[in-house]
Amino acid sequence: MLAIAPKKGSYVNADLLRGFRELASCGMVKPGVKPGHGDGWGMVTWNGEVPTYLGREPADAWTDPNYEEACHRIAQSRISSPLLVHLRKASVGSKTIENTHPFVIDQWAFAHNGTIRKMNLKGKTDSQWFFESLMHEKELSGGDLFLALKKRIGAVQEAYQYSSLTFLLSNGLDLFAYRDCSGHKEYYTMYFTETSDAIVICQERFFRSNWQEVQNGQLLKVSDDTAEISDFAPRGRMLRN
């Protein structure tokens, strides 16, 4: 997963997306699994308050010409909103466009890495289920996103086993990255760095920069060119590396 939050007066750099693309072929995976994330890719940005797909295919980004076409369109445009990109390694759900991240509800977009072991999903992936339940919880919480996050993350921790709840979430203004894994901490990572024109978040460091690690159980918020980390484990039990 990759998120780019351009600084004021700057725009998304398409070369970052071209560099990130290589992870579809050789990206880090859990032990015993073939490297790469070739089961689908998607890009979301915002047109005002409306999330817009720049591309979304149940195909391997490394070989799919549509990925390069999307990069070309970005290079020709001036995208100043956050951009979310996901390279899928399927665990739950078939390789279809409906199961391809990021997912969109109203003005929000969401991408997830991990598996929530939940039964009776009725054709949805675990990631879709979690995102939909989070947005529903936000409505019940009077629009309070932080309260909704604590409630839903806490509910999953109490009721289900999961490999990781690690995700990216944005409404086109604020950008959030959360890291929470029950094992394989060397895989379910989250890093961020600041360049001259953006704050970049990614699970795998793919270019040289002064990357900082988001620790297990922490939430990163990027808003107004500022990145802020908070300890966020809902039940007061911080997961540590």
Protein Blocks (a to p, Z undefined) as FASTA:
>chain_A
ZZddddehiacdfklmmmmmmmmmmgccdehiaedjfkbccddddehjaccdfbdcdbdf
klmmklmmmmmmmmmmccfbdcdddddddfbdcadfklpccddehjbccddedddddehk
lopafklmmmmmmmmmmmmnnopaklmmmmmmmmmmmmpccfbfcdcddehlaccddddd
fbhkllmgcdddddfkbccddfbdcbdcddddddehiacddeehiacdddfbfnopacdZ
Z
